[in-house]
Amino acid sequence: MHYKIHGIDIPTELSALPINRANQVVLMELKNIVANYIQPTILDYGCGKLRHSYFLLNQGLSVCGVDSIKQITRIQKINKQKISLTHLSKRLDNLTIYSVEDFSRKKQFFDIAICTNVLSAIPFDRDIIFILNNIYKHLTNSGRLFLSVQYKNSYFDAYKKKENAIFYNGGWIIKNKNKNSYYRLIQPTLLRKMCINSHFIVENEINRQGSVYLTLIKNGKS
């Protein structure tokens, strides 16, 4: 995604982490969630460089990755090869890639959705709510969303003393010559509130080393 804050352009796709930076807590929880289904279909919303999707693809599961048009079409290093996500999906039978705009119009439903460390890169709460609502409407009635964000970061205190750091909505804009970046912390109470407002129920919560991991199910009464 590209965001503009106070006239500062933030190209968030440049912050996507590689496969060798996969979060081990995420992988373990995904393994537990997948065990509830037989050959589940999976949505990776804000898929980046597929750092967690490859774990699922390697098990023969079908994954649909969704990200900005710039992220899915640009040439980047993915699993040691320079390729775009759209071209990679043509090589892998069990990978489908959509832009956010195209996906919003699709009538596909998934057993599992993952959205890992995506929301922290989004400066506007309304856009987070849009993502949660968009995921909700694409889940099956027995579907689950696995969500993770940071709520504590040791670097944040240091940013207060940096001249190129600007505080905005719980996070910091870091201005650099090559690229600007934004990252925010989202407290578990706020994250839970956003999820509940988007008609999810918290099935499981893990708080570990400054990150919160939520497993969410759909509210059948919504």
C-alpha positions in Angstrom: 0.0 0.0 0.0 1.0 3.6 -0.5 -0.1 6.1 2.2 0.4 9.9 2.4 0.7 11.4 5.9 1.3 15.1 6.3 2.4 15.2 2.6 4.9 12.4 3.2 4.7 9.4 0.9 4.9 6.0 2.6 5.5 3.0 0.3 4.8 0.2 2.7 5.5 -2.6 0.2 9.2 -1.9 0.6 8.9 -3.2 4.2 7.8 -6.7 3.4 10.0 -9.3 5.1 11.5 -12.3 3.4 10.7 -16.0 4.0 13.8 -16.5 6.2 12.2 -14.0 8.6 9.1 -16.1 9.2 7.7 -15.8 12.8 8.0 -19.2 14.6 5.0 -18.5 16.8 2.9 -17.7 13.7 4.0 -21.0 12.0 3.2 -23.0 15.1 -0.3 -21.5 15.5 -1.0 -21.9 11.8 -0.2 -25.6 12.1 -2.7 -25.9 15.0 -5.4 -24.0 13.1 -4.9 -26.0 9.9 -5.4 -29.2 12.0 -9.1 -28.2 12.4 -9.8 -28.7 8.7 -9.3 -31.1 5.8 -7.4 -29.4 3.0 -8.5 -25.9 4.0 -8.4 -23.0 1.6 -6.3 -20.1 2.9 -6.3 -16.4 2.4 -3.1 -14.4 3.1 -4.2 -10.8 3.3 -1.2 -8.5 3.0 0.9 -11.4 1.8 4.1 -9.3 1.1 6.8 -11.8 0.1 4.8 -14.8 1.2 7.0 -15.3 4.3 4.3 -17.3 6.0 2.4 -18.6 3.0 5.4 -20.8 1.8 5.0 -22.9 5.0 1.4 -23.6 3.8 2.2 -24.0 0.1 4.8 -26.6 0.9 2.1 -28.7 2.6 0.2 -28.7 -0.7 -2.5 -26.3 0.6 -4.1 -23.7 -1.7 -3.3 -20.1 -0.8 -4.7 -16.9 -2.1 -2.4 -13.9 -1.6 -3.7 -10.4 -1.5 -1.7 -7.2 -1.5 -1.4 -3.8 -3.3 -1.1 -3.7 -7.0 2.5 -2.4 -6.7 3.4 -5.2 -4.3 2.1 -8.0 -6.5 3.5 -6.6 -9.8 6.9 -5.4 -8.9 10.0 -7.6 -9.4 11.5 -8.5 -6.0 13.4 -11.4 -4.4 11.0 -14.1 -3.3 12.4 -17.3 -2.0 15.8 -16.6 -3.6 14.5 -15.7 -7.0 13.7 -12.4 -8.6 10.2 -12.5 -9.7 6.8 -10.7 -9.2 4.0 -12.3 -7.2 1.8 -12.4 -10.2 4.3 -14.4 -12.3 5.1 -16.7 -9.4 1.4 -17.6 -9.1 1.6 -18.8 -12.7 4.3 -21.3 -11.7 2.6 -22.6 -8.6 -0.7 -24.4 -9.1 -1.8 -23.9 -5.5 -1.0 -20.1 -5.4 -3.4 -17.4 -6.5 -2.6 -13.7 -6.3 -5.0 -10.7 -6.4 -4.7 -7.0 -5.8 -6.8 -5.6 -2.9 -9.1 -3.9 -5.4 -9.7 -7.1 -7.5 -10.1 -9.3 -4.4 -12.8 -7.0 -2.9 -15.0 -7.8 -5.9 -14.5 -11.6 -5.7 -17.0 -14.0 -4.3 -14.6 -16.5 -2.9 -14.7 -17.9 0.6 -11.8 -19.3 2.7 -11.5 -21.6 5.7 -8.5 -19.7 7.1 -7.3 -16.2 6.7 -4.0 -14.9 8.0 -3.0 -11.2 8.4 0.4 -11.1 10.2 2.1 -7.9 11.1 0.2 -6.1 8.4 -2.0 -3.7 10.5 1.0 -2.1 12.1 2.1 -0.7 8.8 -1.3 1.0 8.3 -1.6 4.6 9.7 -5.4 5.0 9.5 -7.8 3.1 11.7 -10.5 3.3 9.0 -8.3 1.3 6.6 -7.8 -1.4 9.3 -11.5 -1.7 9.8 -11.9 -2.0 6.0 -9.4 -4.9 6.0 -11.1 -6.7 8.9 -14.5 -6.3 7.2 -13.2 -7.5 3.9 -11.6 -10.6 5.4 -14.8 -11.3 7.4 -17.0 -11.4 4.3 -14.6 -13.8 2.5 -14.5 -16.4 5.3 -16.7 -19.5 5.4 -19.1 -19.7 8.3 -16.7 -22.0 10.1 -13.7 -19.9 9.0 -11.0 -18.5 11.2 -8.8 -15.4 11.0 -5.3 -15.5 12.5 -4.1 -12.0 13.3 -0.8 -10.7 14.8 0.6 -7.2 15.6 3.3 -5.8 17.8 2.2 -3.7 20.9 5.7 -3.2 22.3 9.0 -2.3 20.5 12.3 -1.3 22.1 13.1 1.0 19.2 10.2 3.3 19.9 11.8 5.2 22.8 14.8 6.0 20.7 12.6 7.4 17.9 11.6 10.3 20.3 15.1 11.7 20.0 15.5 11.4 16.2 15.0 14.5 14.1 13.8 12.4 11.2 11.0 10.7 13.2 7.5 12.1 13.3 4.9 10.5 15.7 1.5 9.7 14.2 -1.4 7.6 15.5 0.6 5.3 17.8 3.5 5.0 15.4 6.5 6.7 13.8 7.1 8.1 10.4 10.8 7.7 9.6 11.9 10.1 6.9 14.9 8.9 4.8 16.4 9.9 1.5 15.8 6.5 -0.1 12.4 5.7 1.4 10.1 6.8 4.1 8.6 4.2 6.4 5.8 4.0 9.0 5.3 1.5 11.8 2.8 1.7 14.7 2.1 -0.3 17.9 -1.4 -1.5 18.4 -2.3 -2.4 22.0 -4.3 -5.7 22.5 -7.3 -3.9 23.9 -7.6 -1.7 20.8 -7.0 -4.6 18.5 -9.7 -6.7 20.2 -12.1 -3.8 20.0 -11.6 -3.4 16.3 -12.1 -7.1 15.7 -15.3 -7.2 17.8 -16.6 -4.2 15.9 -16.0 -6.1 12.7 -18.1 -9.0 14.1 -15.4 -11.4 15.1 -15.2 -13.4 18.4 -11.8 -14.0 20.0 -11.2 -17.7 20.2 -7.6 -17.6 21.4 -5.1 -15.0 22.4 -1.3 -15.2 22.9 0.8 -12.3 24.2 4.5 -13.0 23.7 7.6 -10.8 23.5 5.6 -7.6 22.7 3.4 -9.2 20.1 -0.3 -10.3 20.3 -1.6 -13.2 18.3 -5.4 -13.6 18.0 -7.4 -16.4 16.5 -10.8 -15.2 15.6 -14.0 -16.8 14.5 -17.1 -15.3 12.9 -20.0 -14.1 15.1 -22.9 -16.2 13.8 -25.4 -13.5 15.0 -23.9 -10.7 12.8 
